[in-house]
């Protein structure tokens, strides 16, 4: 169950992202308390979280100022989620898909270089689980396997910068399902390509892994450009 400050964040964050609280707007702890019927302590906690995401700047004499989008922590999972919830969802999804296309093929190739036998076997199991749940049209179960697959692949790269994108990629995958941007039954070719990636990683074949992941990312890019 969400805490009071989480509930306020879930409302206030999207209001900043969608411009309802425009750049430069100044709010106060008193305003937050009255707007959401919360204590000053809760209001302060909310501001601290928003400030950590660079959505607001809090100064003693000038109040709490809404920062421009250029200042936001673009890789923060909550910011990603709130942007995907907004009216600019399609444009942001395209940006995120471009990011994935730049990173995930290289990550797959590195995973093929670094993965041990147990790692490869675990990735293969996830790919087979994706095939089973995808063929059955069980989107929620498929999503969980898809998230686990991509997180594991980024982690297996051995590159901490790539692994640091796990939460961002997860938000993208969940956002596509939550906003009904996935087909009722995941495409057979996409499912097959995930298995090809897993097989290449397990076999220690970097270029095959890179090629299959490039094909996956290219299909996603085309889907977001339609």
Residue frames relative to the residue before (quaternion, step in Angstrom):
aa qw qx qy qz dx dy dz
X 1.0000 0.0000 0.0000 0.0000 0.00 0.00 0.00
X 0.4848 -0.6969 0.4535 0.2714 3.56 -0.86 1.02
X 0.4373 -0.6662 0.5353 0.2800 3.56 -1.10 0.72
X 0.6926 -0.4711 0.3357 0.4309 3.56 -1.27 0.25
X 0.6981 0.4645 -0.3004 0.4545 3.59 0.83 -0.90
X 0.6029 0.5395 -0.3548 0.4686 3.62 1.15 -0.53
X 0.6397 0.5194 -0.3236 0.4651 3.58 1.04 -0.76
X 0.6468 0.5010 -0.3199 0.4779 3.58 1.00 -0.81
X 0.6404 0.5301 -0.3202 0.4544 3.58 0.95 -0.86
X 0.6607 0.5287 -0.3028 0.4386 3.56 0.97 -0.91
X 0.6892 0.4284 -0.2713 0.5175 3.57 1.23 -0.41
X 0.7213 0.4713 -0.2545 0.4391 3.55 0.82 -1.04
X 0.6123 0.5718 -0.3512 0.4181 3.59 0.97 -0.82
X 0.7013 0.4506 -0.2824 0.4748 3.63 0.75 -0.95
X 0.6087 0.5513 -0.3619 0.4412 3.62 1.07 -0.59
X 0.6398 0.4881 -0.3175 0.5016 3.57 1.13 -0.63
X 0.6652 0.5256 -0.3022 0.4357 3.56 0.89 -0.97
X 0.7580 0.3911 -0.2273 0.4700 3.62 0.86 -0.89
X 0.5863 -0.6326 0.3529 0.3628 3.56 1.27 0.12
X 0.3947 0.7084 -0.4956 0.3111 3.60 1.22 0.10
X 0.7003 0.2152 -0.1637 0.6607 3.53 1.25 -0.63
X 0.2313 -0.8514 0.4580 0.1090 3.52 0.06 1.33
X 0.6845 -0.4582 0.3892 0.4123 3.53 -1.36 0.40
X 0.7941 0.2903 -0.2301 0.4818 3.55 -0.91 0.94
X 0.4971 0.6474 -0.4324 0.3832 3.59 1.25 -0.28
X 0.2026 -0.7759 0.5871 0.1105 3.57 -0.98 0.85
X 0.0506 -0.7815 0.6219 0.0039 3.55 -0.84 1.03
X 0.2964 -0.7461 0.5685 0.1793 3.57 -1.28 0.21
X 0.6469 -0.4887 0.4014 0.4261 3.54 -1.30 0.21
X 0.6174 0.5491 -0.3408 0.4485 3.56 1.08 -0.72
X 0.6448 0.5159 -0.3180 0.4657 3.56 0.98 -0.86
X 0.6484 0.5184 -0.3141 0.4606 3.58 0.94 -0.90
X 0.6514 0.5280 -0.3124 0.4465 3.56 0.95 -0.89
X 0.6979 0.4591 -0.2697 0.4790 3.56 0.94 -0.89
X 0.6549 0.5417 -0.3090 0.4269 3.59 0.98 -0.89
X 0.8150 0.2371 -0.0935 0.5203 3.56 0.96 -0.89
X 0.4023 -0.7412 0.4542 0.2872 3.58 1.30 0.15
X 0.4672 0.6488 -0.4598 0.3866 3.55 0.84 1.05
X 0.6092 -0.5650 0.4181 0.3672 3.54 -1.29 0.36
X 0.6555 -0.4974 0.3927 0.4108 3.53 -1.29 0.25
X 0.6099 0.5593 -0.3454 0.4425 3.56 1.09 -0.70
X 0.6632 0.4865 -0.2963 0.4855 3.58 0.93 -0.90
X 0.6364 0.5324 -0.3259 0.4533 3.58 0.94 -0.88
X 0.6573 0.5084 -0.3087 0.4628 3.57 0.96 -0.86
X 0.6314 0.5297 -0.3302 0.4602 3.61 1.00 -0.80
X 0.6360 0.5319 -0.3182 0.4596 3.56 1.00 -0.86
X 0.6643 0.5045 -0.3002 0.4627 3.57 0.89 -0.94
X 0.6378 0.5346 -0.3296 0.4459 3.58 0.98 -0.80
X 0.6593 0.4927 -0.3091 0.4764 3.57 0.99 -0.82
X 0.6650 0.4977 -0.3075 0.4641 3.59 0.90 -0.89
X 0.6362 0.5218 -0.3240 0.4669 3.57 1.05 -0.74
X 0.6360 0.5306 -0.3299 0.4530 3.59 1.05 -0.74
X 0.6892 0.4320 -0.2603 0.5202 3.58 1.24 -0.48
X 0.4185 -0.7394 0.4212 0.3175 3.57 1.39 0.06
X 0.3733 0.7021 -0.5131 0.3231 3.56 1.04 0.80
X 0.7852 0.1233 -0.0691 0.6029 3.56 1.20 -0.56
X 0.2147 -0.7224 0.6370 0.1619 3.51 -1.38 0.31
X 0.1465 -0.8120 0.5628 0.0495 3.55 -0.73 1.06
X 0.0513 0.7854 -0.6131 0.0676 3.54 -0.79 1.11
X 0.6317 -0.6054 0.3368 0.3479 3.51 -0.98 0.94
X 0.7956 0.3431 -0.1808 0.4655 3.60 0.74 -0.97
X 0.7509 0.4078 -0.2219 0.4698 3.58 1.09 -0.57
X 0.5407 -0.6409 0.4015 0.3683 3.62 1.21 -0.11
X 0.6302 -0.5161 0.4312 0.3881 3.54 -1.31 -0.37
X 0.1014 -0.8362 0.5390 0.0048 3.57 -0.35 1.27
X 0.4257 -0.6851 0.5340 0.2533 3.54 -1.00 0.91
X 0.3087 -0.7812 0.5203 0.1541 3.58 -0.72 1.09
X 0.5782 -0.5842 0.4326 0.3705 3.61 -1.19 0.46
X 0.6695 -0.5227 0.3537 0.3916 3.57 -1.23 0.53
X 0.6030 0.5847 -0.3547 0.4107 3.59 1.10 -0.63
X 0.6734 0.4903 -0.2858 0.4737 3.59 1.24 -0.40
X 0.5269 0.6748 -0.4058 0.3199 3.60 1.16 -0.48
X 0.4743 -0.6343 0.5258 0.3104 3.56 -1.22 0.55
X 0.2565 -0.8447 0.4516 0.1292 3.53 0.18 1.35
X 0.7151 0.4389 -0.2565 0.4798 3.59 1.15 -0.57
X 0.4424 0.6715 -0.4754 0.3569 3.58 1.24 0.11
X 0.5125 -0.6845 0.4147 0.3111 3.63 -0.69 1.03
X 0.6515 0.5086 -0.3311 0.4552 3.61 0.96 -0.75
X 0.6393 0.5125 -0.3250 0.4723 3.59 1.00 -0.80
X 0.6199 0.5286 -0.3324 0.4751 3.58 1.00 -0.81
X 0.6795 0.4994 -0.2908 0.4520 3.57 0.86 -1.00
X 0.6752 0.4908 -0.3008 0.4613 3.59 0.89 -0.90
X 0.6429 0.5055 -0.3323 0.4698 3.58 1.02 -0.70
X 0.6566 0.4974 -0.3131 0.4727 3.59 1.03 -0.73
X 0.6326 0.5242 -0.3291 0.4655 3.58 1.20 -0.45
X 0.6621 0.5643 -0.2865 0.4013 3.60 1.22 -0.48
X 0.7351 -0.4400 0.3080 0.4137 3.52 -1.37 -0.01
X 0.6838 0.4590 -0.2845 0.4906 3.59 1.19 -0.48
X 0.1896 0.8390 -0.4919 0.1347 3.56 1.25 0.49
X 0.6848 0.5051 -0.3040 0.4283 3.59 0.77 -1.00
X 0.6669 0.4967 -0.3033 0.4654 3.57 0.91 -0.90
X 0.6773 0.4820 -0.3015 0.4670 3.58 0.94 -0.85
X 0.6223 0.5329 -0.3415 0.4605 3.57 1.04 -0.74
X 0.6224 0.5286 -0.3373 0.4685 3.58 1.06 -0.71
X 0.6410 0.5194 -0.3212 0.4650 3.60 0.96 -0.85
X 0.6797 0.4891 -0.2866 0.4654 3.55 0.91 -0.93
X 0.6322 0.5226 -0.3279 0.4687 3.58 1.07 -0.70
X 0.6201 0.5229 -0.3332 0.4807 3.57 1.10 -0.68
X 0.6223 0.5297 -0.3305 0.4721 3.58 1.06 -0.76
X 0.6579 0.5055 -0.3082 0.4655 3.57 0.89 -0.91
X 0.6601 0.5167 -0.3117 0.4474 3.59 0.96 -0.85
X 0.6599 0.5011 -0.3032 0.4707 3.56 1.15 -0.59
X 0.7740 0.3913 -0.1740 0.4664 3.57 1.05 -0.78
X 0.7223 0.5140 -0.2905 0.3601 3.58 0.68 -1.05
X 0.6193 0.5179 -0.3870 0.4455 3.67 0.94 -0.54
X 0.6505 0.4957 -0.3136 0.4824 3.58 0.98 -0.83
X 0.6314 0.5347 -0.3270 0.4566 3.56 1.03 -0.78
X 0.6430 0.5214 -0.3201 0.4606 3.59 0.98 -0.83
X 0.6478 0.5155 -0.3185 0.4616 3.58 0.98 -0.85
X 0.6648 0.4904 -0.3018 0.4759 3.59 0.94 -0.85
X 0.6161 0.5461 -0.3467 0.4495 3.58 1.04 -0.74
X 0.6399 0.5245 -0.3243 0.4585 3.57 1.03 -0.79
X 0.6605 0.5014 -0.3055 0.4680 3.59 1.13 -0.59
X 0.7883 0.3795 -0.1582 0.4578 3.55 1.02 -0.87
X 0.5841 0.6317 -0.3773 0.3426 3.60 1.08 -0.58
X 0.3304 -0.7176 0.5788 0.2020 3.53 -1.09 0.79
X 0.7437 -0.4096 0.2783 0.4491 3.61 -1.26 0.10
X 0.6686 0.4929 -0.3093 0.4630 3.59 0.92 -0.85
X 0.6272 0.5360 -0.3319 0.4574 3.58 1.05 -0.77
X 0.6655 0.5077 -0.2991 0.4581 3.54 0.92 -0.93
X 0.6526 0.5198 -0.3078 0.4573 3.55 0.98 -0.86
X 0.6489 0.5147 -0.3166 0.4624 3.58 1.00 -0.82
X 0.6534 0.5068 -0.3099 0.4693 3.58 1.00 -0.82
X 0.6286 0.5291 -0.3265 0.4672 3.58 1.04 -0.76
X 0.6343 0.5248 -0.3347 0.4585 3.60 0.98 -0.80
X 0.6505 0.5098 -0.3166 0.4655 3.58 0.97 -0.84
X 0.6457 0.5171 -0.3223 0.4602 3.59 0.98 -0.81
X 0.6576 0.4900 -0.3089 0.4817 3.59 0.99 -0.81
X 0.6258 0.5217 -0.3362 0.4724 3.59 1.04 -0.72
X 0.6252 0.5249 -0.3355 0.4702 3.59 1.05 -0.74
X 0.6430 0.5172 -0.3251 0.4619 3.58 0.96 -0.82
X 0.6754 0.5043 -0.3006 0.4463 3.59 0.87 -0.94
X 0.7306 0.4198 -0.2470 0.4786 3.60 0.76 -1.02
X 0.6317 0.5334 -0.3365 0.4508 3.59 1.07 -0.68
X 0.6568 0.5055 -0.3067 0.4679 3.58 0.96 -0.88
X 0.6819 0.4778 -0.2791 0.4784 3.58 1.11 -0.67
X 0.4461 -0.7040 0.4484 0.3231 3.60 1.24 -0.25
X 0.4333 0.6741 -0.4746 0.3641 3.56 1.20 0.50
X 0.1973 -0.8524 0.4734 0.1019 3.56 0.30 1.31
X 0.6578 0.5200 -0.3276 0.4355 3.59 0.96 -0.78
X 0.6695 0.4664 -0.3015 0.4933 3.57 0.93 -0.84
X 0.6174 0.5434 -0.3367 0.4584 3.58 1.03 -0.80
X 0.6349 0.5457 -0.3250 0.4399 3.58 0.96 -0.89
X 0.6664 0.5071 -0.3155 0.4464 3.58 0.86 -0.92
X 0.6630 0.4819 -0.3040 0.4856 3.59 1.00 -0.80
X 0.6320 0.5406 -0.3242 0.4507 3.59 1.03 -0.81
X 0.6417 0.5146 -0.3100 0.4768 3.57 0.96 -0.91
X 0.6758 0.4951 -0.2955 0.4592 3.58 0.84 -0.98
X 0.6277 0.5504 -0.3290 0.4414 3.59 1.03 -0.81
X 0.7324 0.4335 -0.2489 0.4622 3.56 0.74 -1.05
X 0.6031 0.5330 -0.3570 0.4740 3.59 1.06 -0.65
X 0.6776 0.4967 -0.3025 0.4501 3.58 0.85 -0.95
X 0.6430 0.5325 -0.3267 0.4430 3.57 0.96 -0.81
X 0.6544 0.4966 -0.3112 0.4778 3.59 0.96 -0.82
X 0.6610 0.5064 -0.3049 0.4623 3.58 1.00 -0.81
X 0.6726 0.5112 -0.2938 0.4471 3.58 1.02 -0.79
X 0.5018 0.6696 -0.4226 0.3482 3.58 1.23 -0.30
X 0.3582 -0.7380 0.4943 0.2876 3.57 1.11 -0.62
X 0.6027 0.5227 -0.3462 0.4937 3.56 1.36 0.11
X 0.3754 -0.7666 0.4750 0.2140 3.59 -0.45 1.18
X 0.6015 0.5509 -0.3626 0.4509 3.59 1.13 -0.55
X 0.6504 0.4844 -0.3087 0.4970 3.58 1.02 -0.78
X 0.6575 0.5143 -0.3111 0.4544 3.58 0.90 -0.92
X 0.6147 0.5725 -0.3353 0.4265 3.58 1.14 -0.61
X 0.6435 0.5185 -0.3174 0.4651 3.57 1.28 -0.23
X 0.3444 0.7726 -0.4806 0.2312 3.61 1.26 0.04
X 0.7026 0.4723 -0.2820 0.4514 3.58 0.79 -1.00
X 0.6188 0.5375 -0.3430 0.4589 3.60 1.06 -0.72
X 0.6751 0.4846 -0.2965 0.4707 3.58 0.84 -0.97
X 0.6231 0.5346 -0.3441 0.4555 3.59 1.01 -0.74
X 0.6536 0.5082 -0.3214 0.4597 3.61 0.92 -0.84
X 0.6226 0.5334 -0.3382 0.4620 3.59 1.05 -0.74
X 0.6814 0.4900 -0.2899 0.4599 3.57 0.83 -0.99
X 0.6751 0.4763 -0.2976 0.4784 3.59 0.93 -0.87
X 0.6366 0.5454 -0.3300 0.4341 3.58 1.00 -0.79
X 0.6323 0.5348 -0.3354 0.4491 3.59 0.99 -0.79
X 0.6901 0.4533 -0.2795 0.4901 3.58 1.00 -0.78
X 0.6717 0.5227 -0.3044 0.4278 3.58 0.84 -0.96
X 0.7569 0.3527 -0.1960 0.5141 3.59 1.08 -0.70
X 0.5203 -0.6966 0.3804 0.3152 3.55 1.25 0.61
X 0.3914 0.7197 -0.4770 0.3182 3.55 1.00 0.89
X 0.5864 0.5293 -0.3685 0.4901 3.55 1.34 0.17
X 0.5162 -0.6077 0.4821 0.3630 3.61 -1.10 0.56
X 0.6606 -0.5247 0.3472 0.4096 3.63 -1.13 0.52
X 0.7653 0.1259 -0.0743 0.6269 3.54 1.18 -0.65
X 0.4621 -0.6998 0.4570 0.2965 3.63 -0.48 1.12
X 0.5773 -0.6392 0.3901 0.3255 3.57 -0.93 0.95
X 0.5447 -0.6405 0.4325 0.3255 3.60 -0.93 0.91
X 0.6505 0.5259 -0.3319 0.4361 3.61 0.96 -0.80
X 0.6392 0.5133 -0.3258 0.4710 3.59 1.01 -0.78
X 0.6418 0.5122 -0.3248 0.4693 3.58 1.00 -0.81
X 0.6480 0.5259 -0.3142 0.4525 3.57 0.97 -0.89
X 0.6646 0.5208 -0.3086 0.4381 3.57 0.93 -0.88
X 0.6065 0.5366 -0.3598 0.4634 3.59 1.07 -0.63
X 0.6440 0.5048 -0.3200 0.4775 3.57 1.03 -0.76
X 0.6233 0.5338 -0.3387 0.4602 3.60 1.03 -0.77
X 0.6251 0.5259 -0.3320 0.4716 3.59 1.00 -0.83
X 0.6791 0.4978 -0.2938 0.4525 3.57 0.81 -1.01
X 0.6537 0.5079 -0.3141 0.4649 3.59 0.95 -0.86
X 0.6600 0.5066 -0.3097 0.4603 3.58 0.99 -0.82
X 0.6355 0.5110 -0.3264 0.4781 3.58 1.00 -0.79
X 0.6740 0.5004 -0.2966 0.4554 3.58 0.88 -0.95
X 0.7163 0.4361 -0.2454 0.4864 3.58 1.09 -0.72
X 0.4519 -0.7040 0.4436 0.3216 3.59 1.26 -0.10
X 0.4647 0.6680 -0.4412 0.3785 3.57 1.04 0.84
X 0.2558 -0.8334 0.4704 0.1367 3.61 0.17 1.30
X 0.7124 0.4651 -0.2884 0.4393 3.59 0.77 -0.96
X 0.6179 0.5240 -0.3454 0.4737 3.59 1.08 -0.62
X 0.6414 0.5110 -0.3149 0.4778 3.58 1.03 -0.80
X 0.6497 0.5182 -0.3124 0.4601 3.57 0.96 -0.88
X 0.6691 0.5200 -0.2983 0.4392 3.58 0.89 -0.95
X 0.6828 0.4788 -0.2927 0.4679 3.59 0.89 -0.91
X 0.6679 0.4823 -0.3123 0.4731 3.59 0.97 -0.79
X 0.5888 0.5510 -0.3654 0.4649 3.59 1.10 -0.59
X 0.6489 0.5156 -0.3133 0.4636 3.57 0.98 -0.83
X 0.6263 0.5279 -0.3323 0.4677 3.59 1.02 -0.79
X 0.7026 0.4713 -0.2684 0.4606 3.58 0.82 -1.02
X 0.6210 0.5419 -0.3385 0.4540 3.58 1.07 -0.70
X 0.6424 0.5145 -0.3220 0.4679 3.58 1.00 -0.82
X 0.6482 0.5077 -0.3198 0.4689 3.59 0.98 -0.82
X 0.6364 0.5295 -0.3248 0.4573 3.59 0.99 -0.83
X 0.6523 0.5040 -0.3176 0.4687 3.57 0.94 -0.84
X 0.6455 0.5318 -0.3187 0.4460 3.58 0.99 -0.84
X 0.7062 0.4498 -0.2694 0.4758 3.60 0.99 -0.76
X 0.6526 0.5096 -0.3138 0.4647 3.59 1.28 -0.22
X 0.4992 0.6764 -0.4160 0.3468 3.57 1.28 -0.21
